[in-house]
Amino acid sequence: MIQPFALCAAAIAALMSVSASHAGTVTVITSFPKELTATYKAAFEKANPDIKIEILNKSTIAGIAFVRETAAGQRPDVFWASAPDAFEVLKRDNLLVAAPDVDNKAIPSKIGNYPINDPQGFYKGQALAGYGIMYNTRYLKANKLAAPKDWDDLLKREWFGHVAMTAPSRSGTMHLTVETILQGEGWDAGWGKVLEMAGNSAQITERSFGVPDGINNGQFGAGPVIDFFGLAGKYSGFPVEFVYPALTSIVPANIALIAGAKNTPEAKKFVQYTLSQSGQELLLDPKISRLPVLAYSSFGSKIPAGYPDPQAIAKRAKVNFNADLSEDRYSVVHSLFDQTITFRLKELQAATKAIHDAEAKLAGKSNPQAADLIKQARALAFAPVVSSSLAGQKDFLKVFASNKKEVAVSKQVTGLEESWNRKARESYAKAIELAQQASALTK
C-alpha cells in the first residue's frame, strides 16, 4: 500500500516536472512556413542556449481561435503573423500584453503612412509585407499566357482554369489581399473583382501555402499571394516571378506577447531578437525572402540585387490600408467569401465559363439583346449578396464579431449564411441561363 506522504511527494514531483518543462521554453504560435520558423529557432537558440523555442503552426484564423479558447496561464507566449487586423482582434479581446520596453529604435515609425508598431505597444512590426500576383513562367509559356501585371489580368477569358486562390477564413494573408482589393475598389466593385477571379480559379486551396506551392510546381499558372511566397520561390530557384499590382498595400507583419502566457520574460527576449539587426538579417535568407522593417541602409551590400524596396512600393501603392475597417468586418468577409465562393465554387466556375463563352461568341458582332443578357449575367454572378450599405452597419457587423457560442447569436449568423449560400446558388444558375441565351442569339 502506498503511503499518503509518498503520494504527496509524487504529486509535488510531478508539479515540479511540469513547471520545469515550461521554464525556459517559449511557445510561438504562427502561420509562417517552416523555412522561416526553423531558421529563427536555430539562430535564437544558438544565441540563447538556456531558452528553447517551440513552434505551434496554425493558420492566423485558427491561431486566434486557439488563443481565445486556451485558459489563462496555459496560452502560448508569442503570436507571430502577417495580418495586422488579426492583432487588432486579439488586442480588442484583451489577449495581448503591451511591451513598450521591447523595441529597436533604428526601425522607422511608418511605412508610407502606416504605423509599423501599434501606437499602444501591444504588437510590433517585425517585417513588411505586400500583396500581389505570383506566376510560373514555364506554365505561362506552355499555355501561351501573357505575364499578369494587375488583378484585372487574372479576370480575362484566357485565364479561366489557370488561377488558384485560398479562402480568407483559412489564411490571414488572403484576408489582407481581399481587404486590399475591397478597400481600393470599394465594396461592390471589389467583390466583383474577387468573385470574377475566383470564377477563373481551378481551386480554392486548403491553406495559403497551397497557392504558392502549386505555382512553384506548375500545377497552377498564377494566383494572389503575400510577397514573401513569391520572392522565396524566385530566390530559391523556381521558375516563378512576383509582381505588385497598382492596387496593393505595404503593411507590417507583426509579433506580440500573448496575455496569460507561461513564460513572458523569455518570450520578450525572442521578440527582441526578431527586431534586432541579426534577427532582421535572417529575413534576407533566400528560403525566407521577407522585407525587413529596418531601413535598407542598415544592411549595406547584403540586400540582394533587384530586391523590392518597400518604401518605394508604399509610395506608389494606391491603397492606404485601414486596419480598423478590416477588423470591423473581419468575420463578415470570411463568411461571405466561404458561402458564395468556397462552398459554391463549381457553380461560380460554371457561371464564369458560360459568360466567357457568350462573350467570345459576341466578340466583333453587334447584338444589343445578347449584350444585355451578358450584362445581366455578369451582374448576377459577380455582385456581392450583401450590399455595401448593410456591410457598413455597425449592428450587422457586431453580430459577426459577437460570441458565436451564444445560441441566439449562432442561430442568427447561421440563418444569414444559409441565405447567402442559397442566393449565390440561385444567382449563378440564373447567370448561366442568361449567358446561354446570349450564346444562342449569336450563332
C-alpha positions in Angstrom: 0.0 0.0 0.0 1.3 3.4 -1.0 1.6 5.8 2.0 0.0 9.2 1.9 3.3 11.0 2.2 4.5 9.1 -0.8 1.5 10.2 -2.8 2.2 13.8 -1.8 5.8 13.6 -2.7 4.9 12.1 -6.1 2.4 14.9 -6.7 4.9 17.6 -5.8 7.5 15.9 -8.1 5.0 15.8 -10.9 4.2 19.5 -10.5 7.9 20.4 -10.4 8.4 18.4 -13.6 5.6 20.2 -15.4 7.0 23.6 -14.1 10.5 22.6 -15.3 9.1 21.7 -18.7 7.7 25.2 -19.1 10.7 27.0 -17.7 13.0 28.3 -20.5 10.6 27.3 -23.3 8.9 29.9 -25.4 5.9 28.7 -27.4 5.3 30.6 -30.6 2.0 30.3 -32.4 2.5 31.3 -36.1 1.2 30.9 -39.6 4.6 31.2 -41.1 6.2 28.4 -43.1 8.8 26.0 -41.6 11.6 27.6 -43.6 11.2 30.8 -41.6 10.4 29.4 -38.2 13.2 26.8 -38.3 15.8 29.4 -39.2 14.7 31.7 -36.4 14.5 28.9 -33.9 18.0 27.7 -34.7 19.6 31.2 -34.6 17.9 32.3 -31.4 18.6 29.0 -29.5 22.3 29.3 -30.6 22.4 32.9 -29.1 20.3 31.9 -26.1 21.2 28.2 -25.2 19.1 28.4 -22.0 15.9 29.1 -23.9 14.1 26.7 -26.2 11.6 27.7 -28.9 8.6 25.6 -29.5 6.7 26.3 -32.8 2.9 25.8 -32.9 2.0 26.2 -36.6 -1.6 27.2 -37.3 -3.3 29.5 -39.8 -3.9 33.0 -38.5 -7.6 32.4 -38.0 -7.1 29.1 -36.3 -4.4 30.7 -34.1 -6.7 33.4 -32.9 -9.3 30.8 -32.0 -6.7 28.7 -30.2 -5.6 31.7 -28.1 -9.2 32.6 -27.3 -10.0 29.0 -26.2 -6.9 28.3 -24.1 -7.1 29.1 -20.4 -5.0 32.0 -19.0 -1.7 30.6 -17.7 -1.6 27.9 -20.4 -1.6 30.0 -23.5 1.3 30.2 -26.0 3.8 33.0 -25.4 4.1 34.7 -28.8 1.8 35.4 -31.7 3.6 36.0 -35.0 1.7 36.6 -38.3 1.3 38.8 -41.3 -2.1 40.2 -40.7 -2.3 43.5 -38.6 -6.0 43.2 -38.4 -5.7 39.9 -36.6 -3.6 41.6 -34.0 -6.3 44.2 -33.6 -8.8 41.4 -33.0 -6.6 39.9 -30.3 -6.0 43.4 -28.8 -9.7 44.1 -28.7 -10.3 40.8 -26.8 -7.6 41.7 -24.2 -5.4 38.8 -25.3 -2.2 40.7 -25.9 0.4 42.3 -23.4 1.8 45.7 -24.1 5.6 45.6 -24.3 7.0 49.2 -24.6 10.4 48.0 -23.4 10.8 45.7 -26.4 12.0 47.8 -29.3 14.6 48.7 -31.8 15.0 52.5 -32.1 16.5 52.1 -35.6 13.2 50.8 -37.0 11.3 53.6 -38.8 8.0 54.7 -37.3 6.0 54.2 -40.5 5.9 52.5 -43.9 4.3 55.1 -46.1 1.5 56.5 -43.9 1.0 53.2 -42.0 2.5 52.9 -38.4 4.9 50.0 -38.2 4.2 49.4 -34.5 0.9 49.5 -32.6 0.8 53.0 -31.0 -0.1 51.5 -27.6 2.7 48.9 -27.8 0.6 45.8 -28.0 2.3 44.5 -31.1 5.5 45.2 -33.1 6.1 45.3 -36.8 8.7 42.6 -37.4 8.8 42.5 -41.3 6.9 44.3 -44.1 4.5 42.6 -46.5 2.9 43.5 -49.8 0.3 41.6 -51.7 0.3 40.7 -55.4 0.5 38.1 -58.1 2.8 35.1 -58.3 3.1 33.3 -61.6 5.0 30.4 -63.1 6.9 31.5 -66.2 7.1 28.0 -67.7 3.4 27.4 -67.2 2.6 30.7 -68.9 4.8 29.9 -71.9 3.3 26.4 -72.3 -0.3 27.8 -72.1 0.5 30.9 -74.2 -0.5 33.3 -71.5 0.9 36.8 -71.1 2.5 37.6 -67.8 0.0 39.3 -65.5 0.7 42.8 -64.2 -2.5 43.7 -62.5 -5.5 42.0 -60.8 -7.7 42.6 -64.0 -5.3 40.3 -66.0 -6.5 37.3 -63.9 -10.1 38.1 -64.8 -9.6 37.6 -68.5 -11.2 34.8 -70.5 -7.9 33.2 -71.4 -7.1 32.8 -67.7 -10.1 30.5 -67.0 -8.9 27.5 -65.0 -5.3 28.7 -64.6 -5.7 30.7 -61.4 -5.6 29.4 -57.7 -6.8 31.2 -54.6 -7.3 30.3 -50.9 -10.1 31.5 -48.6 -9.7 34.4 -46.2 -11.1 32.1 -43.4 -8.1 29.8 -43.9 -5.4 32.5 -44.4 -4.7 35.8 -42.8 -2.7 36.9 -45.8 -5.5 36.1 -48.2 -7.8 38.1 -45.9 -5.5 41.1 -46.3 -5.4 40.6 -50.1 -9.2 40.6 -50.3 -9.4 43.6 -48.0 -6.8 45.5 -50.0 -9.0 44.9 -53.1 -12.2 45.8 -51.3 -10.7 49.0 -49.8 -9.1 50.0 -53.1 -12.1 49.4 -55.3 -15.0 49.9 -52.9 -17.2 47.1 -51.5 -19.3 46.3 -54.6 -16.6 46.7 -57.3 -14.1 45.0 -55.0 -16.3 41.9 -54.5 -16.9 41.9 -58.3 -13.2 41.6 -58.9 -12.8 38.9 -56.2 -15.7 36.8 -57.5 -14.5 37.0 -61.1 -11.0 36.0 -60.1 -12.4 33.1 -58.1 -14.6 32.1 -61.1 -11.4 31.8 -63.1 -9.8 29.7 -60.4 -9.1 25.9 -60.7 -9.1 25.5 -56.9 -9.7 27.2 -53.6 -6.8 25.7 -51.6 -7.0 24.4 -48.0 -4.1 26.7 -46.8 -2.3 29.8 -48.0 0.7 27.6 -48.7 -1.3 25.7 -51.3 -1.3 28.5 -53.8 2.5 29.2 -53.9 3.3 25.5 -53.7 1.1 24.8 -56.7 2.6 27.7 -58.7 6.1 26.6 -57.8 5.5 23.1 -59.1 3.5 24.2 -62.2 0.1 23.0 -61.0 -1.4 26.5 -61.3 -0.4 29.4 -63.6 -0.8 32.3 -61.1 -2.6 33.4 -58.0 -2.8 36.2 -55.4 -0.2 35.7 -52.6 1.7 37.7 -50.0 5.0 38.8 -51.5 7.3 36.6 -49.5 5.8 33.4 -51.0 6.6 34.7 -54.5 10.0 36.1 -53.6 11.0 32.9 -51.7 10.1 30.8 -54.7 12.0 33.1 -57.1 15.2 33.3 -55.0 15.1 29.6 -54.2 15.4 28.8 -58.0 11.8 28.0 -59.0 10.6 29.4 -62.4 8.4 32.0 -60.8 8.0 35.7 -60.7 6.1 38.1 -58.4 4.5 41.4 -59.3 2.9 44.1 -57.2 -0.3 45.4 -58.8 -1.1 49.1 -58.7 -3.8 48.2 -56.2 -1.7 46.9 -53.3 -0.6 47.9 -49.9 2.5 47.5 -47.8 1.8 46.8 -44.1 3.7 45.3 -41.2 3.8 41.6 -40.4 3.6 41.6 -36.6 4.8 39.9 -33.5 3.3 40.2 -30.0 3.3 38.8 -26.5 0.1 36.9 -25.5 -1.7 37.7 -22.3 -2.0 34.8 -19.8 1.1 33.1 -21.3 3.6 30.8 -19.4 7.0 32.4 -20.0 6.7 36.1 -20.8 10.2 37.2 -19.7 11.8 34.6 -22.1 9.3 35.5 -24.8 10.3 39.1 -24.6 13.9 38.1 -25.4 12.7 36.2 -28.5 10.6 39.2 -29.7 13.5 41.5 -29.1 15.8 39.2 -31.1 13.4 39.2 -34.2 13.7 43.1 -34.1 17.4 43.2 -33.8 19.9 43.6 -36.6 20.7 39.9 -36.5 17.1 38.9 -36.5 16.3 41.3 -39.4 19.1 39.9 -41.5 17.6 36.5 -41.3 14.7 37.8 -43.4 17.1 38.0 -46.4 17.7 34.3 -46.4 16.6 33.1 -49.9 14.3 30.5 -48.3 12.5 33.3 -46.4 12.8 36.4 -48.6 10.9 38.8 -46.5 11.1 42.6 -46.5 12.8 43.9 -43.3 11.3 46.7 -41.2 14.9 48.1 -40.7 15.9 50.6 -43.4 17.9 49.1 -46.3 20.8 51.4 -45.3 21.3 49.2 -42.2 22.2 46.2 -44.4 25.0 47.5 -46.6 25.6 45.2 -49.5 23.5 42.3 -48.0 20.3 43.3 -49.9 20.1 41.0 -53.0 20.2 42.7 -56.4 16.7 43.6 -57.6 15.1 43.0 -54.1 11.9 45.0 -53.7 12.1 48.3 -51.9 9.1 48.5 -49.6 9.3 52.3 -49.2 9.2 52.8 -52.9 6.3 50.4 -53.3 4.4 52.1 -50.5 4.8 55.5 -52.2 3.1 54.2 -55.4 0.6 51.9 -53.8 -3.0 53.1 -54.3 -4.4 51.7 -51.0 -3.8 53.2 -47.6 -4.8 50.1 -45.7 -7.4 50.7 -42.9 -6.8 48.0 -40.3 -9.8 49.3 -38.2 -12.2 48.8 -41.1 -10.7 45.4 -41.8 -11.1 44.4 -38.2 -14.7 45.6 -38.0 -15.8 43.3 -40.9 -13.3 40.6 -40.4 -15.8 37.7 -39.8 -18.3 39.1 -42.4 -15.7 38.9 -45.2 -14.7 35.4 -44.1 -18.3 34.2 -44.1 -19.3 35.9 -47.3 -16.3 34.5 -49.2 -17.0 31.0 -48.0 -20.7 31.0 -48.6 -20.5 32.5 -52.1 -17.1 31.2 -53.3 -15.6 28.4 -51.3 -18.8 26.3 -50.9 -20.2 27.3 -54.3 -17.0 27.2 -56.5 -18.3 24.7 -59.0 -21.4 26.8 -59.7 -19.4 30.0 -59.8 -16.9 28.4 -62.3 -19.8 27.2 -64.4 -21.3 30.7 -64.5 -18.0 32.3 -65.3 -17.4 29.8 -68.2 -20.8 30.4 -69.6 -20.3 34.2 -69.5 -16.8 33.8 -71.2 -18.3 31.6 -73.9 -21.1 34.1 -74.6 -18.7 37.0 -74.7 -16.4 35.1 -77.1 -19.3 34.4 -79.5 -20.4 38.0 -79.3 -16.9 39.4 -79.9 -16.9 41.6 -83.1 -20.7 41.4 -83.6 -23.5 43.8 -82.9 -26.3 42.2 -81.0 -27.8 44.5 -78.3 -30.1 41.8 -76.9 -27.2 39.3 -76.4 -25.1 42.1 -74.9 -27.8 43.0 -72.5 -28.2 39.3 -71.4 -24.5 39.0 -70.8 -24.6 42.2 -68.7 -27.4 40.8 -66.6 -25.5 37.5 -66.2 -22.4 39.4 -65.0 -24.5 41.4 -62.5 -25.8 38.1 -61.1 -22.5 36.2 -61.0 -20.1 39.0 -59.9 -22.1 41.1 -57.4 -21.9 40.5 -53.6 -25.1 39.1 -52.0 -24.5 41.6 -49.1 -25.0 45.3 -50.1 -22.4 47.9 -49.2 -25.0 49.7 -47.1 -25.6 46.6 -45.0 -21.9 45.9 -44.7 -21.4 49.3 -43.2 -24.0 48.9 -40.5 -22.5 48.6 -37.0 -25.3 46.4 -35.6 -24.9 44.0 -38.5 -21.1 43.8 -38.1 -21.5 43.4 -34.3 -23.5 40.2 -34.8 -20.5 38.5 -36.5 -18.0 40.0 -34.0 -20.0 38.6 -31.1 -19.5 35.3 -29.3 -20.9 32.8 -31.7 -21.1 30.2 -28.9 -24.2 32.1 -27.7 -27.2 30.2 -29.1 -29.2 33.2 -30.3 -26.1 34.7 -32.0 -25.1 31.4 -33.6 -28.7 30.9 -34.9 -28.7 34.4 -36.4 -25.4 34.0 -38.1 -26.3 30.6 -39.4 -29.5 31.9 -40.8 -27.7 34.7 -42.6 -25.0 32.4 -44.0 -27.6 29.9 -45.3 -29.5 32.7 -47.1 -26.2 33.9 -48.7 -25.4 30.4 -49.8 -28.8 29.9 -51.3 -28.9 33.3 -53.0 -25.4 32.6 -54.5 -26.6 29.3 -55.9 -29.7 30.8 -57.4 -27.7 33.8 -58.9 -25.1 31.5 -60.5 -27.8 29.3 -62.0 -29.7 32.3 -63.4 -26.4 33.8 -64.8 -25.7 30.5 -66.6 -29.2 30.6 -68.1 -28.9 34.2 -69.3 -25.4 33.6 -70.7 -26.6 30.5 -72.6 -29.5 32.5 -74.0 -27.0 35.2 -75.2 -24.9 32.5 -76.8 -27.9 31.1 -78.6 -28.6 34.5 -80.1 -25.1 34.8 -81.6 -24.8 31.6 -83.6 
